Amino acid sequence: VEEAAIAGLKRALTALNSYLASNTYLVGHRVTLADIIMTCDLSRAFTWILTKSFTKEFPHVERYLWTMANQPNVIKVSGEVKQTASVPQVQSAKVAAQPKEAVKPKVKSEPKSESSKPKAEEVPEQDEAPKPKAKNALDLLPPSTMILDEWKRLYSNTKTNFREVAIK
């Protein structure tokens, strides 16, 4: 799984690197929203997982990130970007699953003693009568004498000035 993720990341960075070889920014010759979003994504990747040895294959992506990350407004909002020296270790799924199972029995035993108390409190709440809904002011009006279907038919079939036909 990890190898597939790394291969996908390399493929994406290779495509971005080839595009940035001939362009300074993603769209046009000025900073756009696309550049800001890409900078946010790349800065998190550089901070957490992309080491210098990994990114040396993508010099244009590095140039692009440092160009964008060193903009004064970007520094104001997100702070300085520093590239990580090493990738953090990820625990395997088997090791992570064992502590979860050990925690579950402790959690189950505690709520059992407390679970009877909330049920007793909930019962009086259900005995209360539901509050009546307020009536809408439009429900109090008498029914309309206008037949809406006839008006729709007249409107859709009139090809000339509708005001002349409708006001009779």
C-alpha positions in Angstrom: 0.0 0.0 0.0 2.8 2.4 0.9 4.7 1.6 -2.4 1.5 2.4 -4.4 1.1 5.7 -2.6 4.7 6.7 -3.2 4.4 5.7 -6.9 1.2 7.8 -7.3 2.9 10.7 -5.6 5.9 10.5 -7.8 3.7 10.3 -10.9 1.8 13.4 -9.9 4.9 15.3 -9.0 6.6 14.3 -12.3 3.6 15.7 -14.2 3.7 18.9 -12.2 7.4 19.2 -12.6 7.2 18.9 -16.4 4.6 21.6 -16.5 6.5 23.9 -14.2 9.6 23.5 -16.3 8.2 26.0 -18.8 5.8 28.0 -16.5 6.4 30.0 -13.4 2.8 29.8 -12.1 0.0 27.3 -12.8 -2.3 29.7 -14.7 -1.0 32.8 -16.5 1.9 35.0 -15.3 0.6 36.0 -11.9 -0.4 34.2 -8.7 -3.9 32.8 -8.9 -6.2 30.8 -6.6 -4.8 27.6 -8.2 -1.3 28.6 -7.1 -2.5 29.3 -3.5 -4.2 26.0 -3.2 -1.3 24.1 -4.7 1.1 25.9 -2.3 -1.0 24.9 0.7 -1.0 21.3 -0.4 2.7 21.2 -1.2 3.7 23.0 2.0 2.0 20.4 4.1 3.6 17.6 2.1 7.0 19.2 2.4 6.5 19.8 6.1 5.5 16.2 6.9 6.6 13.6 4.3 8.7 15.0 1.4 12.3 15.0 2.4 15.1 16.7 0.5 16.4 13.4 -1.0 12.9 12.7 -2.3 12.2 16.1 -3.8 15.6 16.4 -5.6 14.0 14.6 -8.5 11.5 17.5 -8.9 13.6 20.7 -9.0 10.8 22.8 -10.7 8.3 21.8 -8.0 10.8 22.8 -5.3 11.4 26.1 -7.1 7.7 26.7 -7.4 7.0 26.0 -3.7 9.8 28.2 -2.4 8.8 31.0 -4.8 5.2 30.8 -3.5 6.0 30.1 0.2 8.3 33.1 0.4 5.7 35.6 -0.7 5.0 38.1 2.1 1.3 37.5 2.2 1.7 33.7 2.3 4.1 34.0 5.2 1.6 36.2 7.1 -1.2 33.6 6.7 0.5 30.3 7.0 3.9 31.0 8.4 7.3 29.7 7.2 7.5 26.4 5.5 10.3 24.1 6.6 11.1 20.9 4.8 11.2 17.8 6.9 14.5 15.9 7.5 12.9 12.5 7.9 9.6 10.8 7.3 7.7 9.9 10.5 7.3 6.2 11.1 3.8 4.7 10.6 2.6 1.9 12.9 1.4 -1.2 11.2 -2.3 -2.1 11.2 -1.8 -5.2 13.4 0.0 -3.3 16.2 -2.6 -0.5 16.1 -5.5 -3.0 16.4 -4.3 -4.6 19.6 -4.5 -1.5 21.9 -8.0 -0.7 20.6 -9.3 -4.1 21.7 -7.7 -3.7 25.2 -9.4 -0.3 25.6 -12.9 -1.5 24.6 -13.6 -3.8 27.6 -12.7 -1.0 30.0 -15.0 1.4 28.3 -17.9 -1.0 28.2 -17.7 -1.8 31.9 -17.9 1.8 33.0 -21.1 2.8 31.1 -23.1 -0.2 32.5 -23.2 1.2 36.0 -24.2 4.7 34.7 -26.5 3.5 32.0 -29.4 2.8 34.4 -29.4 6.3 35.8 -29.9 8.2 32.4 -32.8 5.9 31.5 -34.6 6.8 34.6 -34.1 10.5 33.8 -35.2 10.1 30.2 -38.6 8.6 31.1 -40.1 11.8 32.6 -39.1 13.8 29.6 -41.1 11.5 27.3 -44.2 11.8 29.5 -44.5 15.5 28.8 -47.0 16.5 26.1 -45.5 17.8 22.8 -45.9 21.5 22.3 -48.6 22.5 19.7 -47.2 24.0 16.5 -48.0 27.6 15.7 -50.4 28.0 12.8 -49.2 29.7 9.7 -50.8 33.0 8.8 -51.5 31.9 5.2 -53.5 28.9 6.5 -56.1 31.3 7.9 -56.8 32.9 4.5 -59.8 31.8 2.5 -59.2 29.6 -0.6 -58.4 31.4 -3.8 -61.1 31.7 -6.6 -58.4 31.8 -9.3 -57.8 28.6 -11.1 -54.1 28.3 -11.5 -54.1 25.7 -14.3 -56.1 28.0 -16.5 -53.7 30.8 -15.9 -50.7 28.6 -16.7 -52.4 27.4 -19.9 -53.1 31.0 -20.9 -49.5 32.1 -20.1 -47.8 29.3 -22.0 -50.0 29.6 -25.1 -49.8 33.4 -25.5 -47.2 34.2 -28.1 -47.8 38.0 -28.2 -47.9 40.6 -25.5 -49.1 38.8 -22.3 -50.3 42.0 -20.6 -53.0 42.6 -23.3 -54.4 39.1 -22.8 -54.0 38.8 -19.0 -55.6 42.1 -18.0 -59.2 41.5 -19.1 
